[in-house]
């Protein structure tokens, strides 16, 4: 069962016209997002559950698309 918290279409919309396919480097785990944002992993999990950070839940794993995380940072969306 796949549950999404942000549609993949959003990735395509924000990525622009010259869209490259996702690679393994584009997919982050919570630990990698935590390092990128300089916050604890528990904070990343909390933000994802609350919808502050876009993520995909696949089975028991929650994955993050780098471009979507960067868009949150660059867009000034609420990161607390």
N, C-alpha and C positions, 0 to 999 in steps of 0.2 A: 504494500500500500504506500502510495506516494502522496504526501501532503505538502502543499506549497504555501508559503506565507507571502510570496511576491511572485506574480506571474513572470515566466521567462520572457513574455512579450515585452515587459518593461525593460529588460536588458536590451532587447533589440531596438526599442524606441530610443533609449538613452545613448546607445552606442553609435548612432548616426548611420549614414549611408554606406560607408566603407566598413561593413561588419565582417570581422574575421571569426571563424569558428572558435569555440571555446577550446582551450588546451588544459592540460593538467595543472599548469602554472596559474591558470585563472581561477581554479577552485581552491578555496582555503578551508581549513578546519578552524575550530574555535581558538585553538592555541596560536595559530598564525595570525588570526584577526586580533587577538589580544596583544601580541607583539607589535603589530602594526599600529594599534591605537594606544599602546602603553597603559593598558588596564588589565586587571585580573581576568582569567578565563571565566570565572563565575559571573562577572559583569557582562561579558559577551553573551553568555547563555541567557542571562536575565533580559538583556536588551533584545535579543532575538525572540524570546518568548513573548515579550510585550510589543513586538513589532517596530521597535526603534531601529533595529538593523534588519535589512532584508536577508532572508535565508531560505533554504530549502531543507525540509526534513524528509530524508529517505530512510525508511525503516527507523532504526534507533539513532541514526547519525544526522546531524544538522550540518549542512555545508553552506558556504558563502561564496558568492561570485565577486572577485576582486573589484571589477569595474563598478558594481553596485555599491560596495563599501566606499570606494573612492568618491562616487557620486554623492553619497550622504555627507562625506567630509567637505567636499567642494561646494555642495549646495547649501551648506549651513543648516541642514535639518537638525532637529533637536537631538543632540547627543549629550546625555547628562550622566 
